[in-house]
Amino acid sequence: MCELLDAISYVLLGTGRGHQLLTGVMAVPITVRACFFTKYWPQSLILGTQLPSICTMFLSFERIMAVSKPAFYKRMCTQNFKYILCGMVPVWGVLTLLAAGASVIGVDGDRVVGTRHCAIITSTSRWYATFHFTFIVLAYVIAFFSTLIVWATRRNLTKSKYGSQDDKLGMILAMSGTSIVLLASPAVVMLTIRWDITEWGDIEVAVTYAMPGFLSVVNTIIAFRFRKELRAQFYHLLGIKSNKVDTITVVRQVTVWREEITIHHKPEQSMFTRTTLTSRRHTTVHHIS
């Protein structure tokens, strides 16, 4: 769901800026306060990048508890607890939007920007932009290293006891690792621009700013790689049988054929064996009589 929000946020971003460009008002100056309160894509950008990081942190916490303390996880992480964690995601979204709106009420909101791109650094205050880009990167860094420690600690035990590594731990490692790379570069570019440290060209800004939009694509590919049930549902949706299912079917069919061959080709008894069995049967009957 959070990845879907990230994808929707960039669709709204492209729609809004495209409308500004087609109507010829992209180069018209605007205040930071007007950017946040009159345009709809700054809010979607904030939610589209912060909510996936929150979801990754919660998922990492859940996996760490399940692997390191299974008894406590079974007792604590009930279905109601998971509902509470899911409910905290929209609560965080509301709180962070309130903080972003409050940041432009003062002097920072009066600052005039030259274009109506209305990025996060030009639609919120300096302190909120710093918090935003630092938070989304730090969340994935915490999720990555905490999960890596648990994965490395449990590696030998998992292999010896269960035969394979925890796929969900590997999925979290892959997602958080790629997210760090895709989010750190635009964070560095945006913050250096906002704090007037250096200047970047339009191409560098465009490329790095579009990287968080690839999170949805990359994380979907990673989830498809690590989650067997997702692959099974995808194959079922397309009407394609996976290789594993086909292999099981072939093995079962071969087993049936072998059983049929065994039934239809039983070794015949020799004349001596049939005569001996008949004699014993007659002897037993005569004795009873």
C-alpha positions, 0 to 999 in steps of 0.5 A, a space after each residue: 500500500 505504501 509503495 502504491 502511495 509513492 507511485 501515486 505521489 509521482 503521478 500527481 507530481 507529473 500531472 500538477 507540473 505538467 498543468 503548470 507548464 501547459 498553462 504557461 505559469 511555471 516560471 511565475 514566482 510564488 511564495 513557499 506558503 502558496 506552494 504548500 497550501 495552493 498546490 496538491 503535489 507537495 503533500 503527496 511527495 511528503 506522504 509518498 516518501 515518508 510512509 514507505 520508510 515508516 512501513 519498512 521500519 515497522 516491517 523490520 521491527 516485526 521480522 527482528 522480533 520474530 527471528 530473535 525472540 519468537 516466544 515474545 513475538 508470538 505473545 506480543 505481535 498478535 493480529 490486533 497489534 499488527 492492526 495498531 501498527 497499520 493504524 499508526 501509518 496514517 496517523 504519522 501522515 497526518 502529523 507530518 503534514 500538520 508539521 509541514 503546514 505549520 512550518 510555512 506559517 512564519 517568515 519561511 512562508 514569505 520566501 519567494 521562489 522563482 518557479 512553480 515546481 513546488 518541490 519539498 524544499 520550495 514548499 516547506 521551511 528549511 528545518 522541515 525539509 532538513 527533517 524530511 530528507 534526513 528522516 527518510 534516509 535514516 529510517 532505511 539505514 536503521 532498518 538495513 543495519 538492524 536487519 543485517 545484524 539479526 540476519 548475520 547472527 541467525 545465519 548459521 542457526 537458520 541453515 542448520 535448523 531450517 535449511 534456508 535463510 529467512 526470505 523476509 529478512 532477505 527481502 527487507 535487506 534488499 528493500 532497505 539497501 536499495 532505498 538508501 541508494 535511491 533516497 540518499 542522492 536526492 537528499 544530498 542534492 536537495 539539502 545542499 541546494 536548500 542550505 546554499 552549499 552548492 549549485 546543481 544543474 537541471 539534469 542532476 536535479 531531475 535525475 536524482 529527484 526522480 530516483 525515489 519514484 523508482 522505489 515502487 518499481 524496485 521494491 515490487 521486483 524485490 518482493 516478487 523475487 523473495 515472496 513465493 505467494 506473490 509469484 503464485 498469485 501473479 502466475 494464477 492471475 496470468 493463467 501461468 503455472 509455475 515450474 514448481 507446480 509443473 514439476 510436482 505434477 510430473 512427479 505425481 504422474 510418474 508415480 501413478 504410472 509406476 504404480 500402474 505398471 507394478 499392478 499390471 505386471 505382477 510376477 506370475 506364480 510357478 506351477 510348484 507354488 500354486 500346487 503347494 498352496 492348493 495342497 496346503 489349503 486342502 489339508 487345512 480344510 480336511 483337518 478342520 472337517 
